């Protein structure tokens, strides 16, 4: 029997008081900068991303004003280049992806019946990284230093410092910092979906929103790291003169396009799928029935994600690629329409089979589908190579892109805003203002972007700041400008609606009569989060499980109290959500913010070539991370287990593959391995495009001896760490420590030997691409070996302090996961640079 089923009113009052203290997030938007719970971090994220969207929209209006009439002089060419570069960069990097992460951080714990996501401090770190990087990039326009090479930053114009100024470095390093926050959010969301589901919520019972977020977060792991690798090569060419994209010294600018679009096209689906996820939640609610074809829509989401990684080259049809490549990527680009159509038709079928209740959220959903379908149809057109040759870099592509992004991202977010605002604030937005805003947005988007199809087909190129009157395009451009301002008025109406919201009356609980878990929240509750973690038997438990909400409210399910006054949630198995343990979550702290600021200092100071200051900031970042980990992770509890109700008792400490920390390390290293694969791809790309790679004069460098030594010592470090884990599990603490010391020395030795090869052979990375890419791989691997040494040293310190013991070995098990990936990186790097030229 659950503790709250007892009839002792004093006990109940005491438990409720404890819950008030533990779970209370700040009310409204009066948020503290140290807050790390999902409500606070998600609210900060949402406000910041929305602010960046409004700023980017203003930049777009200035561009449209400049293009309203021929030969206009509102802004000059240089300023126009900065405007369209920042507009595109902010919409893609500072709004679309961060907004989906913000919404997910707020909604996902509610949808999963969890008290919070497993790493609230990691979410806070991601937010502060995003804020700092975003302000750094966006604010550059006020100082005349904004990037001006387009949101794609194609070399060689952007890599040559004599042709591009500081803006290219601001774009590259600032957005690299923001990409760190995106990967951090992906780790949080994946582990949250896999490990924080309530008991009984098997994978086939997960809300569709959780499925979509899981798919998108995994996509981030494979899409963003190649861009990080490209950013690294880009900045090494700009700052050090290493010629990765300089054709005169063996480089190739097409490498950047490959690395960028391996990120850039999945990015479109990364921002589209979360919007479809919002449809998956609100369509069944207003259709008053379960969604039809649940397995099909899950498979379609996975299929869309998979195919999105196989069509990046359709952005490069005009670069002179082989015809077989054109055929393959054109077919892949056409094929992605199939799973996308499955998802849309599933929603149409659900509406058709249900009893549709029209509402403001459904109005936005229907309008966004109409806009997105138009963009999808033009996408099929540009996927055909001969048509793309004609329309490439014209306003036809601008129209297609904006139809897809506005119909597939922005309008669905507004639908979700009107749907979930009562959940977040307890108050509904105005239906009248919402409908006025919708029609302004719907008319505006079509009036702005549909004429661009025609102007593009008539030959108007992208990224021009003016055009001659003789082209006869003034009327179409004026219509597009009027449409842009109509759209902006619609956004302004939504802002007015949001501003008026605090003065409105509270809505009833679950005002839409939805069936999913997030609506368990009270609009005027006591702010302790979900009262008890439920047992799930259906995809729509509020509809299907008798007295479900009452039982949750009365604490009749699991973990109904906060006996120790700690923030806790239940960890379950990945497949069938069986309870495994109770984990205690991070409390509010300023450490994530300070860590983000010191790491941001590394990127910002490097931008201005202040390398010694950047090094100091890097050391401070390392110190902050170690302090954060020492005081906030792998805590040894005061008791081994605790009851969670219904006669069940779960441990308070868990390690290995069942723990969230293990999964977080594994997922982070997957992202790291993907970035590394981008660098390896660069090596073999150069080998395929050059007949003499490596050049004959450099074929013997860096030799075989030192790479083989580095490989052998690196594998020894991995083996020693793995053996130390097994020895510690058997209770041999002293032997385990000795093995860790040897592993620490081996890590340092491997990194040193890896750098010795190119160093002793005198390879000059500024001379040719081959020594540059060899040095890059060697430095990457040596740096990871150094990180491995730091990790092993951390575990040793924890062991000496009594925190890493045979029954409390989470630190060592997590570091062993890192060492597995380090061994793989070491193997690929030293076999490639040491043996591959010999084998060729």
C-alpha positions in Angstrom: 0.0 0.0 0.0 1.3 3.5 -0.9 2.2 5.8 1.9 -0.4 8.3 0.8 -3.2 5.8 1.1 -2.8 6.0 4.9 -5.5 8.2 6.6 -3.2 10.0 9.0 -3.8 13.7 8.1 -0.7 14.9 10.0 1.5 12.5 8.1 -0.1 13.6 4.8 0.4 17.3 5.7 4.1 16.7 6.6 4.7 14.9 3.4 3.0 17.5 1.3 5.1 20.2 3.0 8.3 18.3 2.1 7.1 18.1 -1.4 6.5 21.8 -1.6 10.1 22.4 -0.6 11.6 19.9 -2.9 9.7 20.3 -6.1 8.8 24.0 -6.0 9.9 25.7 -9.3 9.7 29.5 -9.5 6.2 30.7 -10.6 5.6 32.4 -13.9 8.7 33.9 -15.5 10.4 35.1 -12.3 13.2 32.6 -12.7 16.5 32.4 -10.9 19.8 32.1 -12.8 20.8 29.1 -10.6 17.6 27.1 -11.3 18.3 23.7 -13.0 14.9 22.0 -13.0 13.2 21.3 -16.3 10.6 24.0 -15.9 13.1 26.8 -15.3 15.7 25.7 -17.9 13.0 25.1 -20.5 11.4 28.5 -19.8 14.8 30.3 -20.2 15.5 28.3 -23.3 12.2 29.1 -24.8 12.3 32.9 -24.1 15.8 33.2 -25.4 15.1 31.2 -28.6 12.0 33.2 -29.2 13.9 36.4 -28.8 16.5 35.3 -31.3 13.7 34.5 -33.7 12.2 37.9 -33.4 15.6 39.5 -34.0 16.3 37.4 -37.0 12.8 38.3 -38.3 13.7 42.0 -38.1 16.8 41.3 -40.2 14.6 39.6 -42.7 12.3 42.6 -42.9 15.2 44.9 -43.6 16.3 42.6 -46.4 12.8 42.5 -47.9 12.6 46.3 -47.6 15.8 46.6 -49.6 14.5 44.3 -52.3 11.0 45.8 -52.5 12.0 48.0 -55.5 14.8 47.8 -58.0 18.1 49.6 -57.5 17.2 50.5 -53.9 19.9 51.9 -51.6 18.4 51.3 -48.1 21.5 49.2 -47.3 24.7 48.6 -49.2 26.0 45.2 -50.4 28.3 44.6 -47.4 25.5 45.2 -44.9 23.1 43.1 -46.9 25.6 40.2 -46.9 25.8 40.5 -43.1 22.0 40.6 -42.9 21.2 37.4 -44.8 24.1 35.6 -43.2 22.9 36.4 -39.7 19.2 35.9 -40.6 19.8 32.3 -41.9 22.3 31.4 -39.2 20.1 32.6 -36.3 17.0 31.0 -37.7 18.7 27.6 -38.1 21.2 27.6 -35.2 19.6 30.0 -32.6 15.9 29.3 -33.1 14.8 26.1 -34.8 17.0 23.6 -33.0 17.1 25.3 -29.6 13.4 25.9 -29.6 12.7 22.2 -30.1 15.1 21.4 -27.3 13.5 24.0 -25.0 10.0 22.7 -25.6 11.2 19.1 -25.1 12.9 20.0 -21.8 9.6 21.3 -20.5 7.3 18.7 -21.9 9.3 15.4 -21.8 9.3 14.9 -18.0 5.6 15.6 -17.9 4.9 13.2 -20.8 7.0 10.5 -19.1 5.5 11.0 -15.6 9.0 11.8 -14.3 10.0 14.3 -11.7 12.7 15.7 -14.0 15.1 14.6 -16.7 18.2 12.7 -15.4 20.8 15.5 -15.8 19.1 18.9 -15.0 22.5 20.6 -14.5 23.6 19.4 -18.0 20.4 21.0 -19.4 21.4 24.3 -17.6 24.9 24.1 -18.9 23.5 23.7 -22.4 21.3 26.7 -22.0 24.0 29.0 -20.8 26.3 27.8 -23.6 23.5 28.6 -26.1 22.9 32.0 -24.6 26.5 33.1 -24.6 27.3 31.8 -28.1 24.0 33.3 -29.4 24.7 36.7 -28.0 28.3 36.6 -29.3 27.1 35.8 -32.9 24.0 37.9 -33.0 25.6 40.9 -31.4 28.4 41.1 -33.9 26.2 43.0 -36.3 26.1 46.0 -34.0 29.9 46.3 -34.2 30.2 45.9 -38.0 31.8 42.5 -37.5 29.0 40.2 -38.4 29.8 37.2 -40.7 29.0 37.9 -44.4 29.7 34.6 -46.1 26.2 33.1 -45.9 24.9 30.7 -43.3 26.9 27.9 -45.2 30.2 29.8 -45.2 31.7 28.3 -48.4 35.5 28.3 -48.8 37.7 29.6 -50.2 36.2 33.1 -49.9 35.6 32.6 -46.1 38.8 30.8 -45.3 41.0 33.5 -46.8 41.5 36.1 -44.2 42.3 38.8 -46.8 38.8 38.3 -48.3 36.7 37.9 -45.1 37.2 39.6 -41.8 36.6 38.7 -38.2 33.0 37.8 -38.9 34.0 34.4 -40.3 35.8 33.5 -37.0 32.8 34.8 -35.0 30.4 32.6 -37.0 32.6 29.5 -36.8 33.7 29.6 -33.2 30.4 31.0 -31.8 28.3 28.4 -33.6 30.7 25.6 -32.6 30.1 26.6 -29.0 26.3 26.5 -29.7 26.7 23.0 -31.2 28.1 21.9 -27.9 24.9 22.9 -26.2 22.9 21.0 -28.8 24.8 17.8 -28.2 24.4 18.3 -24.4 20.6 18.6 -24.9 20.6 15.5 -27.1 22.3 13.5 -24.4 19.8 14.7 -21.8 16.8 13.9 -24.0 17.9 10.4 -25.2 18.7 9.3 -21.7 15.5 10.8 -20.4 13.4 8.9 -23.0 15.2 5.6 -22.5 15.7 5.5 -18.8 13.1 7.8 -17.1 9.9 6.3 -18.4 7.3 5.3 -15.8 6.9 1.7 -14.9 4.9 -0.2 -17.5 5.6 2.3 -20.3 7.1 -0.1 -22.8 8.6 1.3 -26.0 5.3 0.5 -27.8 3.4 2.5 -25.2 5.5 5.7 -25.4 3.8 8.9 -26.4 4.6 9.7 -30.1 6.2 12.9 -28.9 8.8 10.9 -27.0 9.4 8.7 -30.0 10.0 11.7 -32.2 12.3 13.4 -29.7 14.3 10.2 -29.4 14.7 10.0 -33.1 15.7 13.6 -33.5 18.1 13.6 -30.6 19.9 10.6 -32.2 20.0 12.5 -35.4 21.8 15.3 -33.7 24.5 12.9 -32.6 25.2 12.0 -36.2 24.5 15.4 -37.9 26.1 18.0 -35.7 29.6 16.4 -35.1 30.6 16.4 -38.8 30.0 20.1 -38.8 32.1 20.4 -35.7 34.9 18.5 -37.5 34.5 20.9 -40.5 34.6 23.9 -38.1 37.9 22.6 -36.7 39.5 22.3 -40.2 38.0 25.6 -41.2 39.5 27.5 -38.2 42.9 25.7 -38.5 43.1 27.0 -42.0 42.1 30.5 -41.0 44.2 30.8 -37.8 47.2 28.5 -38.6 47.3 28.5 -42.4 46.8 24.7 -42.7 45.5 24.2 -46.3 42.5 21.9 -46.0 40.4 23.9 -48.5 43.2 25.6 -50.5 43.5 23.9 -53.9 46.9 25.4 -54.6 48.3 23.3 -51.6 46.4 20.1 -52.1 43.2 21.1 -50.4 39.7 21.0 -51.8 36.8 23.4 -51.0 34.3 20.6 -51.8 35.3 18.9 -48.6 33.7 21.7 -46.6 30.5 21.3 -48.6 30.3 17.6 -47.9 30.9 18.1 -44.1 28.5 21.0 -44.0 25.6 19.4 -45.9 26.0 16.1 -44.0 24.8 18.3 -41.2 22.8 20.7 -43.2 20.2 18.5 -44.8 19.4 16.3 -41.7 19.1 19.6 -39.9 15.9 20.3 -41.9 14.4 17.1 -40.6 15.8 17.7 -37.1 13.6 20.9 -37.0 10.7 19.3 -38.8 10.2 16.1 -36.9 9.6 17.8 -33.5 6.9 19.9 -35.1 5.3 16.7 -36.4 5.6 15.4 -32.9 3.3 18.3 -31.7 0.8 17.2 -34.3 1.0 13.7 -32.9 -0.1 15.0 -29.6 -2.9 17.5 -30.5 -4.5 15.7 -33.4 -5.7 12.7 -31.3 -6.9 15.1 -28.7 -9.1 17.0 -31.0 -10.1 14.0 -33.0 -11.2 12.3 -29.7 -9.5 9.0 -30.5 -6.2 7.2 -30.4 -3.9 8.0 -33.3 -4.3 5.5 -36.2 -1.3 3.5 -37.4 1.0 4.1 -34.3 3.6 1.5 -35.5 3.6 3.0 -39.0 4.1 6.6 -37.8 7.1 5.4 -35.6 8.6 3.5 -38.6 8.0 6.6 -40.8 9.8 8.9 -38.3 12.8 6.5 -38.2 12.7 6.1 -42.0 12.7 9.9 -42.5 15.7 10.2 -40.1 17.6 7.4 -41.9 17.0 8.7 -45.4 17.8 12.3 -44.4 21.5 11.3 -44.1 21.6 9.9 -47.6 20.7 13.0 -49.6 23.0 15.8 -48.6 24.6 15.8 -52.1 21.5 17.2 -53.7 22.7 20.6 -52.4 25.8 20.0 -54.6 24.3 18.9 -58.0 26.0 21.8 -59.7 29.5 21.1 -58.5 30.4 18.6 -61.3 29.9 15.3 -59.4 29.8 12.0 -61.3 26.5 11.1 -62.9 26.1 8.0 -60.8 26.3 10.2 -57.7 23.7 12.5 -59.1 21.4 9.5 -59.8 21.8 8.0 -56.3 21.3 11.2 -54.4 18.4 12.3 -56.6 16.6 9.0 -55.9 17.3 9.3 -52.2 15.9 12.8 -52.2 12.7 11.6 -53.9 12.4 8.6 -51.6 12.3 10.7 -48.4 8.9 11.9 -49.5 7.4 8.5 -48.8 7.8 8.3 -45.0 7.0 12.0 -44.8 3.7 11.4 -46.6 3.0 8.4 -44.3 3.1 10.7 -41.3 0.8 13.3 -42.9 -1.7 10.7 -44.1 -1.8 9.1 -40.6 -2.9 12.4 -39.2 -5.5 12.9 -41.9 -6.8 9.3 -41.3 -7.0 10.0 -37.5 -9.1 13.1 -38.1 -11.3 11.3 -40.6 -12.0 8.4 -38.3 -12.5 10.6 -35.2 -15.0 13.3 -34.2 -13.0 16.5 -34.9 -13.3 19.5 -32.6 -12.0 22.6 -34.3 -9.8 24.8 -32.1 -7.1 27.4 -32.5 -4.3 24.8 -32.2 -6.0 22.7 -34.9 -6.3 25.7 -37.2 -2.6 26.2 -37.0 -1.9 22.5 -37.5 -4.1 22.4 -40.6 -2.6 25.6 -42.1 1.0 24.4 -41.4 0.3 21.1 -43.2 -1.0 23.0 -46.2 2.1 25.2 -46.3 4.5 22.3 -45.7 2.9 20.2 -48.6 3.6 23.1 -51.0 7.2 23.2 -49.8 7.4 19.4 -50.1 6.2 19.4 -53.7 8.8 22.0 -54.7 11.3 19.9 -52.9 10.6 17.0 -55.1 11.2 19.3 -58.1 14.6 20.5 -56.9 15.5 16.8 -56.1 15.6 16.2 -59.9 19.1 17.1 -61.0 18.3 18.7 -64.4 15.7 21.0 -62.8 18.0 21.8 -60.0 20.7 22.9 -62.5 18.2 25.6 -63.7 16.8 26.6 -60.3 19.9 26.3 -58.2 20.9 29.5 -56.3 17.7 31.3 -57.5 14.8 32.6 -55.5 12.9 29.4 -56.3 15.1 27.6 -53.8 14.5 30.5 -51.3 10.8 29.9 -51.7 11.1 26.2 -51.3 13.2 26.5 -48.1 10.9 28.9 -46.4 7.8 27.0 -47.2 9.3 23.9 -45.7 10.7 25.7 -42.6 7.7 27.9 -41.9 5.1 25.1 -42.7 7.2 22.4 -41.0 8.6 24.3 -38.0 7.2 27.8 -37.2 3.5 27.3 -37.7 3.5 24.0 -35.9 5.3 25.6 -33.0 2.6 28.2 -32.8 0.0 25.4 -32.8 1.9 23.8 -29.9 2.1 27.2 -28.2 -1.7 27.6 -28.1 -2.2 23.9 -27.2 0.4 23.8 -24.3 0.2 27.3 -22.9 -2.5 26.2 -20.3 -0.1 23.4 -19.2 2.8 25.8 -18.7 1.0 28.8 -17.2 -2.5 27.5 -16.3 -4.0 30.0 -18.6 -5.4 29.8 -22.2 -4.4 32.2 -24.9 -7.1 34.1 -26.7 -8.9 32.2 -29.4 -9.9 35.5 -31.2 -6.4 36.9 -31.3 -5.0 33.4 -32.1 -7.3 33.2 -35.2 -6.5 36.7 -36.3 -2.8 36.0 -36.0 -3.2 32.7 -37.9 -4.9 34.3 -40.9 -2.3 37.0 -41.0 0.5 34.4 -40.9 -1.2 32.2 -43.5 -1.8 35.0 -45.9 1.6 36.6 -45.2 3.6 33.4 -45.8 1.9 32.7 -49.2 2.0 36.3 -50.3 5.7 36.6 -49.4 7.1 33.3 -50.7 4.9 32.1 -53.5 5.9 34.9 -55.8 9.5 33.9 -55.2 8.9 30.7 -57.2 8.1 32.9 -60.2 10.9 35.4 -59.7 13.3 32.5 -59.3 12.2 30.8 -62.5 12.5 34.2 -64.3 16.2 34.3 -63.2 16.5 36.3 -60.0 19.5 35.0 -58.2 19.8 34.5 -54.4 22.0 36.7 -52.2 21.9 39.9 -54.4 21.2 43.2 -52.6 19.6 44.8 -55.6 18.5 44.2 -59.2 18.0 46.3 -62.3 14.5 47.5 -63.3 14.9 46.0 -66.8 14.4 42.5 -65.3 10.7 43.2 -64.7 10.8 41.7 -61.2 9.8 44.8 -59.2 6.1 43.7 -58.9 6.9 40.2 -57.6 9.4 41.6 -55.1 7.0 44.2 -53.9 4.4 41.5 -53.3 6.9 39.4 -51.4 7.9 42.4 -49.2 4.2 43.2 -48.4 3.7 39.6 -47.5 6.7 39.6 -45.2 5.3 42.6 -43.3 1.8 40.9 -43.1 3.5 37.9 -41.6 5.4 40.1 -39.2 2.1 41.6 -38.0 0.8 38.1 -37.4 3.8 37.4 -35.2 3.2 40.7 -33.4 -0.4 39.7 -32.6 0.8 36.5 -31.0 3.3 38.6 -28.9 0.4 40.8 -27.8 -1.6 37.7 -26.9 1.3 36.3 -24.8 1.7 39.7 -23.1 -2.0 39.8 -22.1 -2.0 36.2 -20.8 -1.0 37.0 -17.2 -4.2 39.0 -16.7 -6.5 36.2 -17.8 -8.3 33.8 -15.5 -6.9 30.3 -14.9 -8.2 27.6 -17.1 -9.5 24.3 -15.8 -7.2 21.3 -15.5 -6.7 19.5 -18.8 -8.8 22.0 -20.7 -8.6 20.1 -24.0 -9.6 16.7 -22.3 -6.5 15.1 -23.6 -5.5 11.5 -22.8 -1.7 11.7 -22.3 0.3 12.1 -19.1 1.4 15.7 -19.4 -2.1 16.9 -18.5 -1.8 15.4 -15.0 -0.5 18.8 -14.0 -2.8 21.2 -12.2 -3.1 24.8 -13.6 -3.0 25.9 -10.0 -1.2 23.0 -8.3 1.2 23.1 -5.4 4.2 23.1 -7.7 5.6 19.8 -6.5 5.4 18.1 -9.9 3.6 14.9 -10.5 2.4 13.6 -7.1 3.3 9.9 -7.7 4.9 8.2 -10.7 2.2 6.1 -12.3 1.9 2.6 -13.6 1.2 2.8 -17.4 -1.0 0.3 -19.2 -2.1 2.4 -22.2 -0.9 5.0 -24.7 -3.6 7.3 -23.4 -3.9 6.5 -19.7 -6.1 9.4 -18.8 -8.7 8.1 -21.2 -8.2 4.4 -20.7 -7.2 3.7 -17.1 -10.1 4.1 -14.6 -9.7 6.9 -12.0 -6.2 7.4 -13.3 -5.8 11.1 -12.4 -7.3 10.7 -8.9 -5.0 7.8 -8.1 -2.0 9.8 -9.2 -3.1 12.8 -7.2 -3.6 10.7 -4.1 -0.2 9.2 -4.3 -1.5 5.7 -5.0 1.3 4.8 -7.4 5.1 4.9 -7.0 7.5 7.2 -5.1 4.7 9.2 -3.6 6.7 11.2 -1.1 10.0 13.0 -0.5 11.0 11.4 2.7 14.6 12.6 2.7 13.7 16.0 1.1 15.6 15.2 -2.1 14.6 15.5 -5.8 14.2 11.9 -7.0 12.8 9.9 -9.9 12.7 6.3 -10.9 15.1 4.7 -13.4 13.6 1.9 -15.5 14.8 -0.6 -18.1 15.1 0.5 -21.8 12.7 -1.9 -23.4 9.9 -2.7 -21.0 10.3 0.0 -18.3 10.8 -2.2 -15.3 11.9 -0.2 -12.2 15.6 -0.5 -11.5 16.6 2.2 -9.1 15.7 5.6 -7.6 18.1 8.4 -8.6 18.6 11.7 -6.9 18.7 14.7 -9.2 21.0 17.7 -9.2 19.9 20.7 -7.1 20.0 24.3 -8.2 23.6 25.4 -8.8 25.7 28.1 -10.4 28.4 25.6 -11.5 26.8 24.9 -14.9 26.6 28.6 -15.7 30.2 29.2 -14.7 31.4 26.1 -16.7 29.6 27.4 -19.7 31.2 30.9 -19.3 34.7 29.5 -18.9 34.3 27.3 -21.9 32.8 30.2 -23.9 35.9 32.1 -23.0 38.0 29.5 -24.9 36.0 30.1 -28.1 35.6 33.8 -27.8 39.2 34.5 -26.9 40.4 32.3 -29.7 38.3 34.3 -32.1 40.5 37.4 -31.2 43.7 35.4 -31.3 44.2 35.7 -27.6 45.6 32.2 -27.3 47.3 32.4 -23.9 44.1 33.8 -22.4 42.1 31.1 -24.1 44.5 28.5 -22.6 43.9 29.9 -19.1 40.1 29.8 -19.7 40.5 26.2 -20.9 42.2 25.3 -17.6 39.5 27.0 -15.7 36.9 25.0 -17.6 38.6 21.8 -16.7 38.7 22.8 -13.1 35.0 23.7 -13.1 34.1 20.4 -14.8 36.1 18.4 -12.2 34.5 20.3 -9.3 31.1 19.9 -10.8 31.6 16.1 -11.2 33.2 15.7 -7.8 30.3 17.4 -5.9 27.4 16.5 -8.1 27.6 12.9 -9.5 27.9 9.4 -8.3 26.9 10.3 -4.8 27.0 7.4 -2.2 23.6 7.5 -0.5 23.1 7.3 3.3 21.2 4.0 2.8 21.3 1.3 0.2 17.7 1.4 -0.9 14.2 2.9 -0.2 10.6 1.7 -0.6 8.7 3.2 -3.5 5.2 1.9 -2.6 3.3 -1.2 -3.4 5.8 -3.4 -1.5 8.7 -2.5 -3.9 12.1 -1.4 -2.7 14.7 0.0 -5.1 18.4 0.8 -4.7 19.6 4.4 -4.4 22.9 3.7 -6.2 23.3 2.1 -9.6 26.2 1.7 -12.0 27.1 0.1 -15.3 24.8 -0.2 -18.3 21.7 0.2 -16.2 22.6 3.7 -14.9 21.9 7.0 -16.6 25.6 8.1 -16.3 26.7 5.1 -18.3 24.2 5.9 -21.0 25.2 9.6 -21.0 28.9 8.6 -21.5 28.1 6.2 -24.3 25.9 8.7 -26.1 28.5 11.5 -25.7 31.2 9.2 -27.1 28.9 8.3 -30.1 28.8 12.0 -30.9 32.6 12.3 -30.4 33.2 9.2 -32.7 31.0 10.8 -35.4 33.1 14.0 -35.3 36.2 11.9 -35.5 34.8 10.1 -38.5 34.4 13.4 -40.2 38.1 14.0 -39.9 38.9 10.5 -41.2 36.5 11.1 -44.0 38.6 14.2 -44.9 41.8 12.0 -45.0 40.3 9.5 -47.4 38.5 12.2 -49.4 41.8 13.8 -50.2 43.1 10.3 -51.1 40.3 9.8 -53.6 40.5 13.2 -55.3 44.4 13.2 -55.7 46.4 10.8 -57.7 49.5 11.4 -55.5 48.2 11.3 -52.0 50.3 11.3 -50.0 52.8 13.2 -52.3 55.9 11.2 -53.2 58.1 13.5 -51.3 56.1 12.9 -48.1 55.2 9.2 -48.6 57.6 8.0 -45.8 56.3 10.5 -43.2 55.3 10.1 -40.4 56.8 6.6 -40.7 55.5 3.3 -39.2 57.5 3.0 -36.0 55.9 5.8 -33.9 52.3 5.2 -35.0 52.7 1.5 -34.1 54.2 2.4 -30.7 51.4 4.8 -30.0 48.8 2.2 -31.1 50.3 -0.5 -28.8 50.6 1.8 -25.8 47.1 3.2 -26.3 45.6 -0.3 -26.5 47.6 -1.1 -23.3 45.9 1.9 -21.6 42.5 0.6 -22.6 43.3 -3.0 -21.4 44.6 -1.8 -18.1 41.5 0.3 -17.4 39.2 -2.5 -18.4 41.2 -4.9 -16.2 41.1 -2.4 -13.3 37.3 -2.3 -13.5 37.1 -6.1 -13.3 39.6 -6.3 -10.5 37.8 -3.6 -8.4 34.5 -5.5 -8.8 36.2 -8.5 -7.1 37.3 -6.3 -4.2 41.0 -5.9 -5.0 41.2 -2.2 -4.5 45.0 -1.9 -4.3 45.6 -3.9 -7.5 42.9 -1.9 -9.3 44.7 1.4 -8.2 48.0 0.1 -9.5 46.5 -0.8 -12.8 44.9 2.6 -13.1 48.3 4.3 -12.4 49.8 2.2 -15.2 46.8 3.1 -17.5 47.4 6.7 -16.7 51.0 6.5 -17.8 50.1 4.6 -20.9 47.6 7.2 -21.9 50.2 9.9 -21.7 52.8 7.7 -23.5 50.4 7.0 -26.3 49.6 10.6 -26.9 53.3 11.5 -26.9 54.2 8.7 -29.3 51.4 9.7 -31.6 52.8 13.3 -31.9 56.4 12.1 -32.2 55.8 10.6 -35.7 54.9 13.8 -37.5 57.1 15.9 -35.3 60.4 14.0 -35.7 59.8 13.5 -39.4 59.6 17.3 -39.8 56.1 17.4 -41.4 55.1 21.0 -42.0 51.3 21.3 -41.9 51.2 24.6 -43.7 53.0 23.1 -46.7 50.4 20.7 -48.0 47.1 19.0 -47.1 48.7 15.7 -46.3 50.9 16.8 -43.4 48.0 19.0 -42.3 45.5 16.2 -42.0 48.1 13.8 -40.5 48.8 16.4 -37.8 45.1 17.0 -37.2 44.4 13.3 -36.7 47.5 12.9 -34.4 46.5 16.0 -32.3 42.9 14.8 -32.0 43.9 11.4 -30.8 46.6 12.7 -28.5 44.2 15.2 -27.0 41.7 12.4 -26.3 44.5 10.3 -24.7 45.2 13.3 -22.5 41.5 13.5 -21.5 41.7 9.7 -20.8 44.6 10.4 -18.5 42.6 13.1 -16.7 39.7 10.7 -16.3 41.8 8.0 -14.9 43.4 10.4 -12.5 39.9 11.6 -11.4 38.9 8.0 -10.7 42.1 7.4 -8.7 41.4 10.5 -6.6 37.8 9.3 -6.1 39.1 5.9 -5.0 41.6 7.4 -2.5 38.8 9.6 -1.1 36.6 6.5 -0.6 34.1 7.3 -3.3 35.0 4.6 -5.9 34.6 1.2 -4.2 33.7 -2.3 -5.3 30.0 -1.7 -4.8 30.1 2.0 -5.8 32.1 1.9 -9.0 30.1 4.1 -11.4 33.0 6.4 -12.0 35.3 3.7 -13.2 32.6 2.0 -15.3 31.8 5.2 -17.0 35.5 6.0 -17.7 35.9 2.5 -19.1 33.2 3.4 -21.7 35.4 6.4 -22.7 38.4 4.1 -23.0 36.6 1.8 -25.4 36.0 4.7 -27.8 39.6 6.0 -27.2 40.9 2.5 -28.2 38.8 2.7 -31.4 40.0 6.2 -32.2 43.6 5.2 -31.5 43.3 2.1 -33.8 41.8 4.0 -36.7 44.2 7.0 -36.5 47.5 5.1 -36.3 46.6 2.5 -38.8 45.5 5.2 -41.2 48.5 7.6 -40.9 51.1 4.8 -40.2 50.2 2.0 -42.5 47.7 3.2 -45.1 50.3 5.0 -47.3 52.4 1.8 -47.2 49.4 -0.3 -48.1 48.6 1.9 -51.1 
